[in-house]
Amino acid sequence: MTLFEKFGQLLVAVAIFAAVMGVVLFVADRARGRRADLWQSIAFVAPAILLLLVGLIYPALRTAYQSFFDATSVGFVGVENYMKIFTQPELLLVLRNTFVWVILTPIVATAIGLIYAVLVDGSRVEAFAKSLVFLPMAISFVGASIIWKFIYEYRPDQQGIQQIGLANQFLVWLGIEPVQFLLLTPWNTLFLIIVMIWIQAGFAMTILSAAIKAIPDDITEAANLDGVGGLRMFWYITLPSIRPALIVVVTTISIGVLKVFDIVRTMTGGQYQTSVVANEFYTQSFRLFDFGTGAALAMVLFVLVVPIVIYNVRQMRKVDAR
């Protein structure tokens, strides 16, 4: 496709958008009578509903339908693709890796963010300290993966060859031979998880720090008068007070972890027993062209994400209702 054709498509897209907005505004402006509010609501909501139908609901239904067909999307195979996911050793490994990601990342990232928020709360360098931890959130997953790929970089331990990876350089300084971190199974999955924790700890710290500052002063003052301090203050006052925020942070990070793709794809390409569900969906669909298995993996991912999303929304509503 030439540059001129791409530019033409851009102009068409802009023209369609302008036309849709024109129709919406025209209908909203012309609405009169008792049902004016109803027609105005329909005029503004209809485009959003249409986009949801075309961009979300239809693809989801199409994917669910395709998951019951073979690699060519022609022959009906029933639940064979799902049986394949839960019986083949390679795909079971993918599910295991995803489980490890979902268990470790939210817990460790939230714990680090919480501890850090408590330690720097009220200190003189609070703003600077928080910015250091939050900074990775401003980096894309691909950018963070490239940074950590350099940190894990390996060079043979030979005369005249210097390590350019920070992690291996530390090992050399300690008198330990350098390690191929990304090839060292099954530990390489943990090394990838560290990248996600590094990114998400800043998010956890920001939300939990705001929740800590929102604790009413009279509660902490009453606890101090009763002689509660240190760890007891944290366990019996701070932690129960920020419980709704903790739940939101953990569930939000869990949703992001279930969909993790960029880190695995950039650092290992899913090789060396590091693949997860989202990456395997891409591999099966666009590398191996097994669209049936790819669709089934997408549906498994959907089934895993939806309960967490629903639970997260309910918890956020409880927080807003307070």
C-alpha positions in Angstrom: 0.0 0.0 0.0 1.4 3.3 -1.1 1.7 6.4 1.1 -1.0 8.1 -1.1 -3.4 5.2 -0.5 -2.8 5.4 3.2 -3.4 9.1 3.2 -6.6 8.5 1.2 -7.8 6.0 3.8 -7.1 8.5 6.5 -9.2 11.2 4.8 -12.1 8.7 4.4 -11.9 7.8 8.0 -12.0 11.5 9.1 -14.9 12.2 6.7 -16.9 9.2 8.1 -16.2 10.4 11.7 -17.3 14.0 10.8 -20.4 12.7 9.1 -21.4 10.6 12.1 -20.8 13.5 14.5 -22.8 15.7 12.2 -25.8 13.4 12.2 -25.6 13.0 16.0 -25.5 16.7 16.6 -28.3 17.3 14.0 -30.6 14.8 15.7 -29.8 16.1 19.1 -30.5 19.7 18.0 -33.8 18.9 16.2 -35.3 16.8 19.0 -38.5 18.5 20.3 -41.5 17.6 22.4 -41.9 15.2 25.3 -39.4 12.7 24.0 -36.6 15.2 23.3 -34.4 13.9 26.1 -34.9 10.4 24.9 -33.9 11.2 21.3 -30.9 13.2 22.4 -29.8 10.3 24.6 -30.2 7.8 21.7 -28.3 10.2 19.3 -25.3 10.3 21.6 -25.4 6.6 22.8 -26.1 5.0 19.5 -22.6 5.5 18.0 -20.9 4.1 21.1 -23.2 1.0 21.0 -22.5 0.5 17.3 -18.8 0.7 18.0 -19.2 -1.8 20.8 -21.1 -4.2 18.6 -18.7 -3.9 15.7 -15.4 -3.8 17.6 -16.1 -5.9 20.7 -19.3 -8.0 20.8 -19.2 -9.3 17.2 -15.5 -10.3 17.3 -16.1 -12.0 20.7 -18.9 -14.0 19.3 -17.0 -14.8 16.1 -14.0 -16.0 18.2 -16.2 -18.2 20.3 -17.7 -19.7 17.2 -14.3 -20.2 15.5 -13.0 -22.0 18.6 -15.1 -25.0 17.7 -13.5 -25.4 14.3 -10.2 -26.8 13.1 -7.0 -24.9 12.1 -8.6 -23.8 8.7 -11.9 -22.7 10.3 -13.7 -25.1 8.0 -14.1 -28.4 9.8 -16.2 -28.5 12.9 -14.3 -30.3 15.8 -16.4 -29.4 18.8 -14.4 -29.1 22.0 -11.3 -30.7 20.6 -9.4 -27.4 20.7 -10.2 -27.0 24.4 -9.2 -30.6 25.1 -6.0 -29.9 23.3 -5.3 -26.9 25.5 -5.8 -28.9 28.7 -4.0 -32.1 27.6 -1.0 -31.2 25.5 2.2 -30.8 27.6 3.3 -27.6 25.7 -0.1 -25.9 26.3 -0.3 -27.1 29.9 3.1 -25.4 30.4 1.6 -22.2 29.0 -1.3 -22.4 31.5 1.2 -23.1 34.3 3.3 -20.1 33.4 0.1 -17.9 33.3 -0.9 -19.2 36.7 2.6 -18.3 38.1 2.3 -14.8 36.6 -1.1 -14.2 38.1 -0.2 -15.4 41.6 3.2 -13.8 42.0 2.9 -10.5 40.2 -0.1 -8.9 41.9 0.9 -10.0 45.3 4.6 -8.9 45.1 3.9 -5.7 43.2 1.2 -4.7 45.7 3.3 -5.6 48.7 6.3 -3.6 47.4 4.0 -0.6 46.5 2.3 -0.8 50.0 5.5 -1.0 51.9 7.1 1.8 49.9 4.0 4.0 50.4 4.0 3.5 54.1 7.8 4.2 54.5 7.9 7.4 52.5 4.6 8.8 53.7 5.1 12.2 55.3 8.9 12.2 54.7 10.8 15.2 53.4 11.7 13.5 50.1 8.2 11.9 49.6 7.5 13.4 46.2 11.0 12.6 44.9 10.9 9.1 46.3 7.5 8.4 44.8 8.5 9.7 41.4 11.4 7.3 41.2 9.1 4.3 41.8 6.3 5.6 39.5 8.7 6.4 36.6 8.6 2.9 35.1 4.8 3.4 34.6 5.7 6.0 32.0 7.6 3.5 30.0 5.9 1.2 27.5 6.0 -2.6 28.1 8.2 -3.0 25.0 10.5 -0.2 26.2 10.8 -1.7 29.7 11.4 -5.2 28.1 14.3 -3.8 26.0 15.8 -2.2 29.1 15.7 -5.4 31.1 16.9 -7.4 28.2 20.1 -5.4 28.3 20.2 -5.9 32.1 20.0 -9.7 31.6 22.4 -9.6 28.6 25.0 -12.5 28.7 28.5 -12.6 27.4 30.8 -15.7 27.7 33.2 -15.5 30.6 36.3 -15.4 28.5 39.5 -13.3 28.7 38.9 -9.8 27.2 35.1 -10.1 27.0 33.3 -7.6 29.2 29.8 -8.0 30.4 27.3 -5.4 29.2 24.4 -6.7 31.3 24.2 -5.2 34.7 23.0 -8.4 36.4 25.8 -10.5 35.0 28.4 -7.8 35.8 27.3 -8.0 39.5 27.8 -11.8 39.3 31.3 -11.3 37.9 32.2 -8.8 40.6 31.1 -11.5 43.2 33.3 -14.1 41.5 30.4 -16.0 40.0 30.2 -17.1 36.4 27.7 -15.1 34.2 24.3 -16.7 33.6 22.0 -16.8 30.6 19.1 -15.5 32.5 16.5 -15.7 29.7 17.5 -19.3 28.8 17.6 -20.7 32.4 14.3 -22.7 32.7 12.1 -22.5 34.7 13.7 -19.5 36.4 13.5 -17.4 33.2 9.8 -17.0 33.8 10.5 -15.4 37.2 13.0 -13.1 35.5 10.3 -11.9 33.2 7.9 -11.5 36.0 10.4 -9.1 37.7 9.9 -6.7 34.8 6.1 -6.6 35.3 6.6 -6.1 39.0 9.0 -3.3 38.3 6.4 -1.6 36.2 3.3 -2.3 38.4 4.8 -1.4 41.8 4.6 2.3 40.9 0.9 1.9 40.1 0.3 0.1 43.4 2.3 2.7 45.4 0.4 5.6 43.9 -3.1 4.2 44.6 -2.3 2.9 48.1 -0.5 6.1 49.0 -3.6 8.1 48.2 -5.7 5.6 50.2 -3.3 6.0 53.2 -3.6 9.8 53.1 -7.4 9.5 53.0 -7.5 7.8 56.4 -9.2 10.2 58.8 -6.9 11.8 61.3 -9.2 11.1 64.2 -8.8 7.4 63.7 -5.0 7.5 63.9 -5.0 10.0 66.7 -7.3 7.7 68.7 -5.1 4.8 68.0 -2.0 6.8 69.2 -3.8 7.7 72.4 -4.5 4.0 73.0 -0.8 3.3 72.6 -1.1 1.7 69.2 2.0 2.4 67.1 4.5 0.8 64.7 3.5 -2.5 63.2 0.3 -2.6 65.3 -0.8 0.6 63.7 -0.1 -0.8 60.3 -2.0 -4.1 60.9 -5.0 -2.9 62.9 -5.5 0.6 61.5 -3.8 1.3 58.1 -4.4 -2.1 56.5 -8.2 -2.4 57.3 -8.7 1.2 56.3 -7.2 0.8 52.9 -8.7 -2.7 52.2 -11.0 -1.5 49.3 -8.0 0.1 47.6 -5.9 -3.0 48.1 -8.5 -5.1 46.4 -8.8 -2.7 43.5 -5.0 -2.7 43.0 -4.6 -6.5 43.2 -7.5 -7.1 40.8 -6.4 -4.4 38.3 -2.9 -5.8 38.2 -4.2 -9.3 37.8 -6.2 -8.3 34.8 -3.1 -6.7 33.2 -1.0 -9.8 34.0 -3.6 -12.1 32.4 -3.2 -10.1 29.2 0.6 -9.8 29.3 2.1 -10.2 25.9 4.6 -7.4 25.2 7.2 -8.5 27.8 7.2 -12.2 26.8 7.2 -11.4 23.0 10.0 -8.9 23.3 12.3 -10.7 25.6 12.0 -14.4 24.7 9.4 -14.6 21.9 7.7 -17.3 24.1 10.6 -19.6 23.7 12.5 -21.5 26.4 9.3 -22.5 28.2 8.2 -18.9 28.9 5.0 -18.6 26.8 1.8 -17.4 28.4 -1.8 -17.6 27.2 -1.8 -14.2 25.4 1.4 -14.9 23.6 0.4 -18.4 22.7 -2.8 -17.1 21.2 -0.7 -14.9 18.9 1.7 -17.8 18.1 -1.1 -20.3 17.3 -3.1 -17.8 15.2 -0.5 -15.8 13.3 2.6 -18.0 13.4 1.3 -21.5 13.1 -2.0 -20.4 11.5 -4.0 -22.7 13.7 -7.0 -20.4 14.0 -9.1 -22.9 15.9 -6.6 -23.4 18.8 -5.9 -19.6 18.8 -9.5 -18.8 19.2 -9.9 -21.4 22.0 -6.9 -19.8 23.8 -8.6 -16.4 23.4 -11.8 -17.7 24.9 -9.8 -19.2 27.8 -8.2 -15.9 28.4 -11.7 -14.2 28.2 -13.1 -16.6 30.8 -10.2 -15.9 33.1 -10.4 -12.1 32.8 -14.2 -11.6 33.0 -14.7 -12.7 36.7 -11.9 -10.5 37.8 -13.3 -7.5 35.9 -16.7 -8.1 37.4 -15.3 -8.3 40.9 -13.1 -5.2 40.4 -16.1 -3.2 39.2 -18.1 -4.2 42.2 -15.3 -3.2 44.6 -14.9 0.1 42.9 -18.7 0.7 43.3 -18.4 0.0 47.0 -15.6 2.5 47.3 -17.5 5.1 45.4 -20.6 4.5 47.6 -18.7 5.4 50.7 
